[in-house]
Structure formats: C-alpha cells, structure tokens
Amino acid sequence: MKYGRTYNFSAGPAMMPEEVLEEIAAEMMNYRGSGMCVMEMSHRSAVFQQIRDEAESNLRKLMQIPDNYKVLFVQGGGTVQFAMVPMNLMKNGVACYIETGAWSKKAIAEARKYGEVQVVASSADRNFSYIPDCSNLEIPDNADYVYICENETIHGTTYHQLPDTKGKILVADQSSMFLSRPCDVSRYGLIWAGVQKNVGPAGMAVVIIREDLLRDDLPAFVPTYLSYKTHADNDSLYNTPNCWSIYCCGKVFQYLLAHGGLEAMAKRNEEKAAILYDFLDHSHLFTGAVRKEDRSLMNVPFVTPSKEQDAAVVAACKAAGFDNLKGHKSVGGLRASIYNAMPREGVEALVAFLKQYEAEHA
Ligand SMILES: *Cc1c(COP(=O)(O)O)cnc(C)c1O
C-alpha cells in the first residue's frame, strides 16, 4: 500500500478508494481555480451548487434512479433516519419491522416512540445468524410500511431476496451495502444509507424517496429539519449541509461510474467475499458466524474456538498491518469489513496471513 497506509477492515468509517483520496488532496488548497477549499465555500455559491448537482446526477446514473424519486443529502448520519422514517411515513400509526440484528433493533425502538410497531419476522432465536423467511409475512391492512435493515453490519447477514410486503411500501436501511451491487430502486418506497460505511465521510445519510411519500400534513411535533419534504423542496440546501461529505461522496460516485458501475462492483465484491468465505469454510481454526445463504458480501464475522484466541488473532493481524478486525463489542469474535474500497489484494493478503497463523497455532 502507498503512503504507508494499512489494510483497514473497519466496519465504518471505512476505507475510501485511494484514487479518490488523491484527487481530494490535489484539490484541497484551491478547488479548481476557485481560490478556496471546498470546506471554505458558501453552500449557496455557484461552484458548490455544481458539486451538489453533479453528485446527485452521478448517483442517479449509477443506481438508475427513476424520475419519480428524490435524492436527499441529510445530516445526522444513519441514526437520525431511525426517527425520520416513522415520523414521516406513519400515517395510520402502524408499521411492520423485520428484526435481524442490532441495527434493526435500534430502528424498532425508535419507531415505537411514534406509533405501533409489529415485528413480523425475527432471527433473534439464533443470535441473528440468518435472515428469516419473508415470503409470507402477516402484514396488517393498515400497515404504513415494512422496514428492513438490508445488510446487518454487526452480524454479517444480507437479504438475497427482498421480503414480500403484500403491496405495502418497502423501506430499507442500506447503510453497509449501499452501491455494492445493482439495486432496483422501483421496488422500494424509501432507501436510506449512512454514507460512512461504503461511500464517504461520516455525518450524512443519502435518502432516496418516492415523491408521493413526501407529505405536507405531518404532525406539528415533527421538526422542520426532520421532514423529508423540507429537504426535497430545497435541493438538500434548506440549511448549511455537510458540504464536505457531499463533495467526497460525489467523487466516489464518479469513481464508481468510471470503474464499470454497480455491475462491476458486484462482480468484484463477490470475488473478494468468495476468497474469504472459501478460506473459512475449509479452516480448522476459524468458523464463519452466518448461515451460508444469508452471508453478507460486505461484513464477514468469524470466530475461533475461544475468546482468548480471538483476541490473540486480532492482535497478530494488527501487528502484521491488518487493522480493525475485532468483532463488534456486542457479539465478539472477529469481523472483516470488505467494502467497495477494500482492494482484492487486501483480502488475499489477509487470507494468506490467517492461513499461516492457522498452520502455526491449530
Ligand atoms: C452504522 C450503521 C447505522 C448508524 O449509522 P450512524 O451514522 O452511526 O448513525 C445504521 N444502520 C446500519 C446498518 C449501520 O451499519
């Protein structure tokens, strides 16, 4: 790795493409003859407006977002979306949630502040190591939407097939899989993603929302900033946005377009994940934590037979230049997050190291 950089397997904030960081560095002191850094620019200036508009249009191209969907850049990261979704989408005050781990539990707890939540499927019985069957859910007629966390960052599960929502609006938290593979936006009412997992700097979420879900009749308690319509009506410039994150995310959108788009990313990500899963499937020391058919391409949790050995492997990895392999504190073990920006060589080098560790310690 150039610049003495490390292979960083963090779940987020996470690696960004080196090419993008280099471009940002080159533009740092004087962005394209403007005489200033993007961090110093007025968000109302023509030069920033162009950065924002290009970011949106490149994301639209990448995901082939239909014209009847708005793209919003909202501050507050992922967690604010746990509240914005029920505040904006609960009309009847009833929503269905699928519980697949820590992030869907947080979403459920937050939604309960605003209405009735029905948990219509759960994988809590086996420590969230799989995605429950969602082909015939019991969805009440008055449900406003069905909510999923499409990739559970901590547990390493992902939906390879979307739930049958029985005609209700599907809402998805795509934070840790956003732009990792093609996505048919028309199947969702709302997609949101905190950007610090697979795109750019923390503190912002991208929201893709179908226009008919924007409302003028929100309850009075909903803060102006937390209405999706506020952002839609103002091109995400109602107040000073996270200009820096928008700029960096825009660079990543452009980078992805230049490198073959989401089809190419999916192919790369499948190959990268296969290298790691294939190793785990044949290892005598390490075991993957997730049911095979529900494995994430982005977050790969695994364990050794003991907590002590887990910690020893994490330390050995760090010493060898593989950083942030400790599993989330709520589940333990190890976790390798291998988002778009993790090069294939990083995964190959990690597997080579783990193989050698196994040979010496098994
Ligand atoms: C990280 C994460 C969040 C929370 O994001 P913050 O920006 O830290 O609030 C929500 N959902 C998923 C799936 C995540 O991985």
The ligand as an ORCA input file, in Angstrom:
! r2SCAN-3c Opt
* xyz 0 1
  C     -23.596      2.274     11.033
  C     -24.985      1.925     10.776
  C     -26.047      2.755     11.211
  C     -25.824      4.009     12.054
  O     -25.117      4.999     11.420
  P     -24.649      6.325     12.212
  O     -24.223      7.227     11.090
  O     -23.508      5.930     13.102
  O     -25.796      6.861     12.963
  C     -27.331      2.360     10.905
  N     -27.587      1.241     10.206
  C     -26.592      0.425      9.772
  C     -26.938     -0.800      9.006
  C     -25.270      0.745     10.043
  O     -24.294     -0.085      9.622
*
